[in-house]
């Protein structure tokens, strides 16, 4: 019991501060905040990492589609300006979290993720577009 108590005592600072992980993880935004930040920055890149079929069925305004699971994702992101904010989303947040981590590892400094993906965006009744747009 004493060993457990000591272990918890030693881990306490990490439980408070360490679980947050890297500062970038704080860039996961709810739909309303994601929308506000996109609208506040005209240089922002809105990146949909779903398939082209998913994208064509509906996407965020001004977004481009680079399929995270596609063969061209790595070459496509090399065309993006690392100094501009990148707003990444997918259906529910899984693919975009991986894509955001990849972007950060390649030197993108301002990467934001849509918490809950486009599903949360739709629940918040935020604007959508249809069609395709890939650079």
C-alpha positions in Angstrom: 0.0 0.0 0.0 2.8 2.4 0.8 4.5 1.6 -2.5 1.2 2.5 -4.3 0.9 5.7 -2.3 4.5 6.7 -3.1 4.0 5.9 -6.8 0.9 8.1 -6.9 2.7 10.9 -5.1 5.6 10.7 -7.6 3.2 10.7 -10.6 1.0 13.5 -9.3 2.8 16.3 -11.1 2.6 14.4 -14.4 -1.1 13.7 -13.9 -1.7 17.4 -13.6 0.6 18.7 -16.4 2.0 15.8 -18.3 -1.3 14.3 -19.6 -1.9 17.3 -21.7 0.9 16.1 -24.0 2.4 18.4 -26.5 1.1 22.0 -26.8 -0.2 21.2 -30.3 -2.9 18.9 -28.7 -4.5 22.1 -27.4 -5.3 23.0 -31.0 -8.4 20.7 -31.1 -11.3 23.0 -31.4 -15.1 22.6 -31.2 -17.1 23.4 -34.3 -18.0 27.0 -33.3 -14.4 27.9 -32.4 -13.1 26.2 -35.5 -15.5 28.2 -37.7 -14.6 31.5 -35.9 -10.9 31.0 -36.4 -11.3 30.0 -40.1 -13.4 33.1 -40.7 -10.9 35.4 -38.8 -8.0 34.4 -41.0 -8.3 34.8 -44.8 -4.9 33.0 -45.3 -6.1 29.9 -43.5 -6.1 26.6 -45.4 -9.1 24.4 -44.6 -8.0 20.8 -45.3 -10.5 17.9 -45.6 -8.7 14.6 -45.2 -11.6 12.3 -46.1 -12.0 10.5 -49.4 -13.0 12.4 -52.5 -16.4 10.7 -52.4 -17.1 11.9 -48.9 -15.9 15.3 -49.8 -18.2 15.6 -52.8 -21.2 14.7 -50.6 -20.5 17.8 -48.4 -17.6 19.7 -47.0 -16.8 22.9 -45.1 -16.7 26.1 -47.2 -13.3 27.0 -48.8 -11.9 23.6 -48.0 -9.6 21.5 -50.2 -9.5 17.7 -50.2 -6.3 15.7 -49.6 -7.3 12.1 -48.8 -5.3 11.0 -45.7 -5.4 7.4 -46.9 -4.7 8.3 -50.5 -1.4 7.7 -52.3 -0.8 11.5 -52.9 -1.3 12.9 -49.4 2.5 13.4 -48.7 3.1 15.1 -52.1 0.0 17.2 -51.8 0.9 18.7 -48.4 4.3 19.6 -49.7 2.5 22.3 -51.8 1.1 24.0 -48.6 2.7 27.0 -47.0 4.0 26.0 -43.6 3.6 29.6 -42.3 -0.2 29.6 -42.9 -2.6 28.1 -40.4 -4.0 24.7 -41.4 -7.5 23.7 -40.3 -7.8 19.9 -40.6 -11.0 17.8 -40.4 -12.5 14.5 -41.3 -15.7 12.6 -40.5 -15.3 12.2 -36.7 -11.7 13.2 -35.9 -9.6 10.1 -36.2 -8.0 10.7 -39.6 -7.6 14.4 -39.0 -5.8 13.8 -35.7 -3.3 11.6 -37.6 -2.9 14.0 -40.4 -2.4 16.9 -38.0 0.3 15.0 -36.2 2.0 14.3 -39.5 1.7 18.0 -40.6 3.3 19.1 -37.3 6.1 16.6 -37.6 6.9 18.2 -41.0 7.2 21.7 -39.6 3.7 23.1 -39.8 3.3 25.4 -36.8 -0.3 26.3 -36.7 -2.4 23.2 -37.2 -5.9 23.1 -35.8 -8.2 20.0 -35.6 -12.0 20.0 -35.7 -13.0 18.1 -32.6 -15.6 15.5 -33.5 -15.1 16.2 -37.2 -17.7 17.2 -39.7 -20.3 15.3 -37.7 -20.0 17.9 -35.0 -20.0 20.7 -37.6 -23.3 19.4 -38.9 -24.8 19.1 -35.4 -23.9 22.8 -34.9 -25.8 23.7 -38.1 -22.8 25.4 -39.6 -22.6 26.0 -43.4 -21.7 23.2 -45.8 -20.9 23.1 -49.6 -21.2 20.2 -52.1 -19.0 19.3 -55.0 -15.3 18.8 -55.4 -12.2 21.0 -54.9 -8.7 19.5 -54.9 -5.6 21.5 -55.5 
